[in-house]
């Protein structure tokens, strides 16, 4: 095991042995919305163990918030990306992912998804440039003597910062479309004969024709689709480091990959020692129903609480067998969430569903973890869907 990996393991996995004031210094490279919600749980636990946590965030953002009592610190750097453009970018993503992508044909799906992720790639590239070309900020990061970087790899650049600062890198993610970087950067074996790639919508119980389709999906994700505009990222990385390199190579230097889902919900496949499944980080003790909302009465009457933002809105259940189940369909409205500057579901709103079967669509990561903490059930979450 390398010295860098050992240091990261000591800091994160054995952090419970550090006393107050004797912890390490953690630099964080995050992403917004549910990604931040996932990462924040890890950071709050590190703070409790006595570590100093500093989060790098742009001056233009929407959801990087913590409780007033939190010891998490933010290092805000100037962003060159206009706020109006960023809001438009997020709304376009939510609209196309929810309403347009599911209706597309096989090839049109890949073309639309490619166009969408490359727009985000340009935005992520601007964030990276705003940091690495900010001499004052980079000097401050050097002088801070951080011990490790904890990052969400959906926004590249943390690997570049780890290389410049010469410190270990820990990734926290759910999956990449097609699982491409898990395979080619992380080295994770995912045989196409029986492991469907993420977002293929196939199961591990495939017919012969579905296996053929799965191989085609793998080939498309591996050779036709790119999560990021790698040509531009390779040029940026090479320019900053002063030597030829690639995004895939730099991401491969990550010491630990924390996968935000459950092994028992994943398709069976070989696992590497630096990949660790950490689903359930959000589990919390169940909270009582909030007083004065009338939600308990609505449940008994056969109404479904739906949370399209900060305000619950009930919808009547159909008559028949489905009514006796009283499922709680939690259907987020992304645009409403964006405009209200809040997450769709929080432990407070999830507690309204206590004791009610849950059907949630969020890749089996953020939402079901909250519901399990509220003694609710989130069946059949697979990350390929």
N, C-alpha and C positions, 0 to 999 in steps of 0.2 A: 504494500500500500504506500502511495506517495506521501511525502511530508505535507503537501498542501491538503490532501484529502484527510489526513490524520488531524490536522489543525481544524478543518471544518467540522469534522465529526466531534472533536472535543468541545468545540464551541456550541454546536447546535444540539447534538444528541446527548451530550453529557453536561449540558448547561445547568442541570439541577444541582451539580456539585459546587457551583460558584456561589459564594456568599455575596451579600449586598456590598457594592462598591468594588468588587474584585472581578467583575465580568469583563467581557470584551467589547469592542466597538464595531458595530454593524452598520454598513452602508447599504441602502435599499434602493433598487431601481424598479419602480412599480408600473402598473397599468391601471386604468380607471375602471369604475363600475364594479361588476362582480369579481373581477380579478383583484381589485384592491380589497374588497370585502374578504376574500380568501386569504390574501397575504397579511392583512392587518391582524388576523387571529394569531398567526405565528409571531408577529412583531410584538404584540401585547404580552405574549407569554415570555418572550425574550426579555422584555422590560421587567417583568415580575421577577426574573431570575438575576437581575442586577446588571444586565447589559445596557450599553448606551446605543440607541437606535436612531439613525439619521436617515430620513427619506428624501431623496432627490426628486423634486417635482417642478414642473414648468409654471411660469407665472400665469398661464392660461390653462385652467382646469376646472372640473365641475364637482368631483366627488372625493377628493382627498381630504377627508375629515376624520377627526378622532374626538373622543370625549374630552371635556375640559380638564379632567383630572389625569389624562394620559400623559406619560413622560416621553412619548414619541416626539422627536423633533423633526422639523421640516427645513430643508435647505432649498430655498426657492431660487431658481435661475431664470433669467429673462428668456421668454419664448418669442420666436420670430413668426409663429403661426397665429393669424388673427382669430379672435374668439368666435366671431360670426361664422367663419369658415369651418372651424372645428365643430360647432354645434350642427351645422348643415351636414358635415361629414358623418357624424354619429346618427343623425336622423335618417340619412340615406341608407346607412348600414342596417338599422333596425327595420326600415320599411322593406328593403329588398330581401333581407333574410326571412322575414315573416310572411310577406305577401307575394313576392315574385319568384324567388329561387325555387320553392317547392313545386311550382307549376312548369318549370322549364324541362325541355328534353335533355337527354344525356349530355350531348355536346354543348348545347346552349347553357346548361348548368355550369359547366367548367369555364366557359368563356365569361359568363357574368360574374362568377366567383373570382376569377382571375383579375378582372377589371376592378372589382371592389377592393380586394386585398392589396392591389398595387397602389391604390389611392391612399390607403393607410400606410403602406410602405414609405411613400413620399413624406407623409406626416411624421412617421417615426424617425426617418432620416434627418428631418429638420430638428427634431428634439436632440438627437445624438450630436449633430453639429453644434447646436446651441451649448452643449456641455463641453465637448472635447476641444473646441476652439475658443472657449472662454478661459483665457490664461489665468485670470484671477481666481476663478472657481477651481481650476485644476490644481493650482498651487495650494489652495486651502485644503483640498481633498488629500493631497500629498502630505501636508503638514499634520493632518488629523490622525494619521497612522491607524487607519481602519484595519481590523483583523480579517474581515470577510465581507463579501457582497452577497446579499440575498436578492434575487431578481425574478421577475416574471419575464420569461424569454419571448413572450409575444411582442414585446418591443425590444429589438436588438440594441446593442450598445453596452450592456452590462459586461459581456465577455471582453469587449475592448477596454473598458474601464478596469476590469480585473487584471488584464495584461499590463496596462500602463502602471497601475498601482502595485502590481506584483502581489496580489492577495488571492485567496481561494474564492471560488464562485459556486453558489448554491442556487439551483433553479427550482421554482415552484410553478407547476403548470398542470392543466388537465390533459390537453392533447393539442397537437397541431393537425390541421386538415391533412388527411392522408398519412399521418404519423411519420412524416418524412424526416424531420430533424431528430426525432427519437431514434430512428434507424441509422441515419447517415452521420449524425453528429454524436449521438449518445451511444451508438453501436448496439442498440437493442434488437435482438433477433425477432422478427415478425414474419414468419413464413407465409407467403400468400396462398399456399395450398389450404390453410385452415384458419388463418387469422385475417378477418376483414379489416381494411384500413378505416381509420376514423372518418366519419361522414359518408361512408359507403351505403349505410342503411341496410347492410346485410347482417345476418346472424351467424353464429358458429355452427349452425345446423344447415348446411348448404347442399343443394342438389348438384348434380354434375354441371348443369348449365349455370347455376349460380356461382360455382367455383370458377368457371370460365369468365363469367362477368366480373368476379372478384379480381382475377389476374389482370383484366383490362383496366379496372379501376386503379390497381397498383401501378400499372405502366403509365397511366395518365397522370397520376399524382407524382410519380417519380421523374417523368421525362417531359411532360407537357405543362404541368402546373407548378407555380412557384409561390410560396407564401409571402416572399419578399422579392423585390427587384434585386436579385443577387448581383447582377453586373454592377449596379451603382453602389451596393453595399461593399462589394469586393474592392472597388476603386477607393471608397472612403477609408476602409480599414487599412489598405495598403499605403494610402497617403499619410495617415496618422502615424502608423508604425514605421514607415520608411523602408518597408520590405514587402515583397509580394505575399499576399495571404488571401484567404477567402472567408466568407461568413460561416460556411459549414465547418471549416477547420477551426475557427475561433470558438464556435459554440461547442465543439467537441472537447474543449478544454475544461468544461464545467466539471466540478468535482463530485457533486451530488445532484440528482434529479428527484425532487419530491413530487410525486404524482397525486393530484388531489381527487382521488377516487378510491374505490375499494377493490382489492384484489379479487374478492369473490364475485364482483360484478363485472370483471373484465373477462375477455376471451382468454382461454388458457394459452400461454406462450412462455418461452424461456425468459428468465429474468436475470439481470446483471446485479452485482453486489452494490453498485452505487445508485441503483434505482430503488426508491422506497415509496410504497403506497401509504398515503396519510389521510385517507378519507375519514370524515367524522370529526375533524378539528373543531367544527362549529357546534357540536352537541352541547346542549345546556339543559339544566333541570327544567321541567315543565312549569310554566307560569299559569296562574289562574286567569280565567276570562276577565277582561277589563269590565269594570262596572259602568252601567249606564249606556252601553252600546246596543243592547237588545239582541246581540249576536246569538246568545244561548237560546233565546226564544225562537229566533229564526231557524236555527238548526233543528230544533224539535218540531218546527212546523214544516220542515222539508225545504228550507232555503239554503243556497250555497253561498258562502262568503267569497267574494271575488275582490282582489286587491289590485286595482290598476294604478296604484300610486299610494298616497298617504291616507285616502279615504276608502273604507270598506263599502262595497255596493253589493247587496244580495241579489241573487237570481233564483227563480223558483225551479225546483226539481220536477222532472216529469213524473207522472203517475206510473205505477207498476213496480216491478222488482228493483229497478234502479233507485226508486224513492227510499226503499228500506235501507240501502247502503249509505245514503246521505254522504256521498263523496264530496270532498272540497276541491274543486278545480281552481287552482291558483293561476290565473292567466294574466301575466304582466303586460301592461301597455308601455312599450319602451319610450315612446314620444312623451307620454304623460310623466314618466319617471324622469326623463331628461329635463323637461320644463320645470318640474318641481324641485329639481336638484336633490332628489332623494332616491334611495334604492327602492325597488318595487316591494320587496319583502324584508322585514327585519325580525329579530326575535320577538319584538312586541306584537307585530301583526300576525306572525306565525302562531303565536300562542292562542289566537282565536280558533285555531283548527284542532286544539287538543282533543284527542280521542276520536278524530274523524279521519277516515282513509284519505290519503293525499294522492293526487295525480299531478305531478309537477314536471315541467319541461325546462330543464336547465343543465343538461349533460350529466346529471347524477352527481353534481358537485355541491354548489352553494345551497340551493333550496332544500333538497332532501335532507341535508345535514341538519338544518334548522328544524325541519319537521320531526326528524328522529329525536331531537332534543326535546320536542314537545309531545313525545309519545305518539307520534303519528306515523303513518306508513307511506313509503314512497316506492311502489313496486316497479320492477322491470326497468331500471335505469341502465342503459348501455351507451357507452360513449360513441359508438359508431353511428347512432341515430342523431 
